[in-house]
């Protein structure tokens, strides 16, 4: 299995957040599992690339990264985070 490229990561993040719907969030690991399978050896290595793509998408205004229900600074956040569509999309 080949490692997904940035465009596949982006497409998966956007598709999953759109499927979940406005006002609802996804966990980044959902995207990792969708691409890497259920085994941690498959999806675990995708978590950092997914975070990088999520940060870029937030800076572009295409998704929102939240922590404890609030949007975060994409250049400075730690810990568990979730992803959602921007309001009105």
GROMACS elastic network, one bead per residue, 0.5 to 0.9 nm:
[ bonds ]
;  ai    aj funct       b0    kb
    1     4     6  0.89131   500
    1    36     6  0.86236   500
    2     5     6  0.88703   500
    3    35     6  0.86906   500
    3    36     6  0.81477   500
    3    46     6  0.83122   500
    4     7     6  0.79874   500
    4     8     6  0.57856   500
    4     9     6  0.66060   500
    4    35     6  0.71694   500
    4    36     6  0.83442   500
    4    46     6  0.83633   500
    5     8     6  0.53985   500
    5     9     6  0.64141   500
    5    10     6  0.87661   500
    5    49     6  0.89757   500
    6     9     6  0.50420   500
    6    10     6  0.60946   500
    6    11     6  0.85584   500
    6    49     6  0.76563   500
    6    50     6  0.82745   500
    6    53     6  0.69749   500
    7    10     6  0.50307   500
    7    11     6  0.60511   500
    7    12     6  0.85322   500
    7    53     6  0.89078   500
    8    11     6  0.50939   500
    8    12     6  0.60886   500
    8    13     6  0.85881   500
    8    35     6  0.84288   500
    9    12     6  0.52163   500
    9    13     6  0.61953   500
    9    14     6  0.86373   500
    9    31     6  0.75699   500
    9    32     6  0.82358   500
    9    35     6  0.79499   500
    9    46     6  0.87681   500
    9    49     6  0.78969   500
    9    50     6  0.63242   500
    9    53     6  0.70526   500
    9    54     6  0.89514   500
   10    13     6  0.52151   500
   10    14     6  0.61444   500
   10    15     6  0.84720   500
   10    50     6  0.79583   500
   10    53     6  0.63074   500
   10    54     6  0.76865   500
   10    57     6  0.79050   500
   11    14     6  0.52497   500
   11    15     6  0.59633   500
   11    16     6  0.85325   500
   12    15     6  0.50940   500
   12    16     6  0.60293   500
   12    17     6  0.85075   500
   12    31     6  0.60966   500
   12    32     6  0.87724   500
   12    34     6  0.77683   500
   12    35     6  0.79003   500
   13    16     6  0.53556   500
   13    17     6  0.61673   500
   13    18     6  0.85086   500
   13    26     6  0.87013   500
   13    28     6  0.78540   500
   13    30     6  0.88144   500
   13    31     6  0.60027   500
   13    50     6  0.81437   500
   13    53     6  0.86000   500
   13    54     6  0.76809   500
   13    63     6  0.87573   500
   13    83     6  0.83353   500
   14    17     6  0.53077   500
   14    18     6  0.60419   500
   14    19     6  0.85497   500
   14    62     6  0.80916   500
   14    63     6  0.76586   500
   14    84     6  0.89156   500
   14    85     6  0.81801   500
   15    18     6  0.51263   500
   15    19     6  0.60765   500
   15    20     6  0.86146   500
   16    19     6  0.50482   500
   16    20     6  0.61521   500
   16    21     6  0.86424   500
   16    26     6  0.71766   500
   16    30     6  0.81906   500
   16    31     6  0.71979   500
   17    20     6  0.51138   500
   17    21     6  0.63037   500
   17    22     6  0.80093   500
   17    24     6  0.78258   500
   17    25     6  0.66834   500
   17    26     6  0.62784   500
   17    63     6  0.80862   500
   17    83     6  0.70349   500
   17    84     6  0.55600   500
   17    85     6  0.60553   500
   18    21     6  0.51223   500
   18    22     6  0.73381   500
   18    84     6  0.81683   500
   18    85     6  0.69121   500
   18    89     6  0.87770   500
   19    22     6  0.88892   500
   20    23     6  0.84889   500
   20    24     6  0.59830   500
   20    25     6  0.67452   500
   20    26     6  0.71659   500
   20    84     6  0.82202   500
   20    85     6  0.89640   500
   21    24     6  0.57645   500
   21    25     6  0.79395   500
   21    84     6  0.80186   500
   21    85     6  0.73983   500
   21    89     6  0.89270   500
   22    25     6  0.81810   500
   22    84     6  0.71597   500
   22    85     6  0.58637   500
   22    86     6  0.75172   500
   22    87     6  0.66623   500
   22    88     6  0.75730   500
   22    89     6  0.68853   500
   23    84     6  0.68654   500
   23    85     6  0.71541   500
   23    86     6  0.81992   500
   23    87     6  0.71094   500
   24    83     6  0.83924   500
   24    84     6  0.60970   500
   24    85     6  0.78726   500
   25    66     6  0.85608   500
   25    82     6  0.59539   500
   25    83     6  0.51885   500
   25    85     6  0.77970   500
   26    29     6  0.83274   500
   26    30     6  0.68269   500
   26    31     6  0.83014   500
   26    82     6  0.56744   500
   26    83     6  0.52700   500
   26    84     6  0.64741   500
   27    30     6  0.54772   500
   27    31     6  0.74867   500
   27    80     6  0.87338   500
   27    81     6  0.71040   500
   27    83     6  0.63962   500
   28    31     6  0.54589   500
   28    32     6  0.65247   500
   28    33     6  0.88278   500
   28    47     6  0.71745   500
   28    50     6  0.69711   500
   28    51     6  0.75831   500
   28    54     6  0.86312   500
   28    81     6  0.76273   500
   28    82     6  0.64566   500
   28    83     6  0.69579   500
   29    33     6  0.59493   500
   29    34     6  0.83747   500
   29    43     6  0.74489   500
   29    44     6  0.81265   500
   29    46     6  0.85099   500
   29    47     6  0.68126   500
   29    50     6  0.86597   500
   30    33     6  0.51749   500
   30    34     6  0.61109   500
   30    35     6  0.87552   500
   31    34     6  0.50097   500
   31    35     6  0.63992   500
   31    36     6  0.84578   500
   31    43     6  0.85757   500
   31    46     6  0.87947   500
   31    47     6  0.87839   500
   31    50     6  0.78371   500
   32    35     6  0.53316   500
   32    36     6  0.57114   500
   32    37     6  0.75938   500
   32    38     6  0.88415   500
   32    42     6  0.81932   500
   32    44     6  0.72135   500
   32    45     6  0.84471   500
   32    46     6  0.56637   500
   32    47     6  0.63525   500
   32    50     6  0.73048   500
   33    36     6  0.50002   500
   33    38     6  0.54999   500
   33    39     6  0.79833   500
   33    40     6  0.83994   500
   33    42     6  0.76187   500
   33    43     6  0.51671   500
   33    44     6  0.83596   500
   33    46     6  0.86852   500
   34    37     6  0.59675   500
   34    38     6  0.80073   500
   34    43     6  0.81594   500
   35    42     6  0.81967   500
   35    43     6  0.70594   500
   35    46     6  0.83846   500
   36    39     6  0.76607   500
   36    40     6  0.83425   500
   36    41     6  0.81922   500
   36    44     6  0.80341   500
   36    45     6  0.86622   500
   36    46     6  0.74251   500
   37    40     6  0.79320   500
   37    41     6  0.87225   500
   37    42     6  0.57342   500
   37    43     6  0.60557   500
   38    41     6  0.85658   500
   38    42     6  0.70570   500
   38    43     6  0.68526   500
   39    42     6  0.54182   500
   39    43     6  0.65494   500
   39    44     6  0.81704   500
   40    43     6  0.52085   500
   40    44     6  0.50032   500
   40    45     6  0.81138   500
   41    44     6  0.56890   500
   41    45     6  0.69811   500
   42    45     6  0.67445   500
   42    46     6  0.76974   500
   43    46     6  0.53827   500
   43    47     6  0.70672   500
   44    47     6  0.57117   500
   44    48     6  0.85048   500
   45    48     6  0.68918   500
   45    49     6  0.79062   500
   46    49     6  0.54237   500
   46    50     6  0.60272   500
   46    51     6  0.86324   500
   47    50     6  0.51083   500
   47    51     6  0.61983   500
   47    52     6  0.87976   500
   48    51     6  0.50250   500
   48    52     6  0.63361   500
   48    53     6  0.87448   500
   49    52     6  0.51206   500
   49    53     6  0.62987   500
   49    54     6  0.85899   500
   50    53     6  0.51151   500
   50    54     6  0.60085   500
   50    55     6  0.85854   500
   51    55     6  0.61576   500
   51    56     6  0.86634   500
   52    55     6  0.52187   500
   52    56     6  0.63737   500
   52    57     6  0.87196   500
   53    56     6  0.51097   500
   53    57     6  0.61198   500
   53    58     6  0.85949   500
   54    57     6  0.50471   500
   54    58     6  0.61111   500
   54    59     6  0.86225   500
   54    63     6  0.73464   500
   54    64     6  0.82045   500
   54    65     6  0.73048   500
   54    74     6  0.85632   500
   54    83     6  0.78960   500
   55    58     6  0.51564   500
   55    59     6  0.62781   500
   55    60     6  0.86835   500
   55    63     6  0.87298   500
   55    64     6  0.86897   500
   55    65     6  0.75864   500
   55    74     6  0.54230   500
   55    75     6  0.75091   500
   56    59     6  0.51313   500
   56    60     6  0.62862   500
   56    61     6  0.87426   500
   56    62     6  0.88512   500
   56    74     6  0.81959   500
   57    61     6  0.62423   500
   57    62     6  0.52343   500
   57    63     6  0.57421   500
   57    64     6  0.79854   500
   58    62     6  0.56670   500
   58    64     6  0.53536   500
   58    65     6  0.67128   500
   58    74     6  0.68828   500
   58    86     6  0.89086   500
   59    62     6  0.76826   500
   59    63     6  0.83632   500
   59    64     6  0.87745   500
   59    74     6  0.71371   500
   60    63     6  0.79360   500
   61    64     6  0.73284   500
   61    86     6  0.72026   500
   62    85     6  0.68383   500
   62    86     6  0.66263   500
   62    89     6  0.89513   500
   63    83     6  0.67126   500
   63    84     6  0.57186   500
   63    86     6  0.54888   500
   64    71     6  0.63860   500
   64    72     6  0.80708   500
   64    74     6  0.88872   500
   64    82     6  0.82920   500
   64    83     6  0.56908   500
   64    84     6  0.53066   500
   64    85     6  0.59455   500
   64    86     6  0.57329   500
   64    87     6  0.89678   500
   65    70     6  0.81314   500
   65    71     6  0.56349   500
   65    72     6  0.60175   500
   65    73     6  0.82269   500
   65    74     6  0.72017   500
   65    81     6  0.66187   500
   65    82     6  0.57871   500
   65    84     6  0.67290   500
   65    85     6  0.89370   500
   66    69     6  0.55393   500
   66    72     6  0.55436   500
   66    80     6  0.88965   500
   66    81     6  0.55766   500
   66    82     6  0.51675   500
   66    83     6  0.61120   500
   66    84     6  0.76896   500
   67    70     6  0.54455   500
   67    71     6  0.64588   500
   67    72     6  0.64534   500
   67    77     6  0.82595   500
   67    78     6  0.85883   500
   67    79     6  0.80493   500
   67    80     6  0.66333   500
   67    82     6  0.63368   500
   67    83     6  0.88983   500
   68    71     6  0.85021   500
   68    80     6  0.84520   500
   68    81     6  0.75922   500
   68    82     6  0.84910   500
   69    81     6  0.88512   500
   69    82     6  0.81883   500
   71    74     6  0.86770   500
   72    75     6  0.85118   500
   72    76     6  0.75845   500
   72    77     6  0.63482   500
   72    81     6  0.88931   500
   73    76     6  0.53468   500
   73    77     6  0.62316   500
   74    77     6  0.65003   500
   77    81     6  0.85251   500
   78    81     6  0.78255   500
   84    87     6  0.87614   500
   85    88     6  0.82988   500
   85    89     6  0.65463   500
   86    89     6  0.60348   500
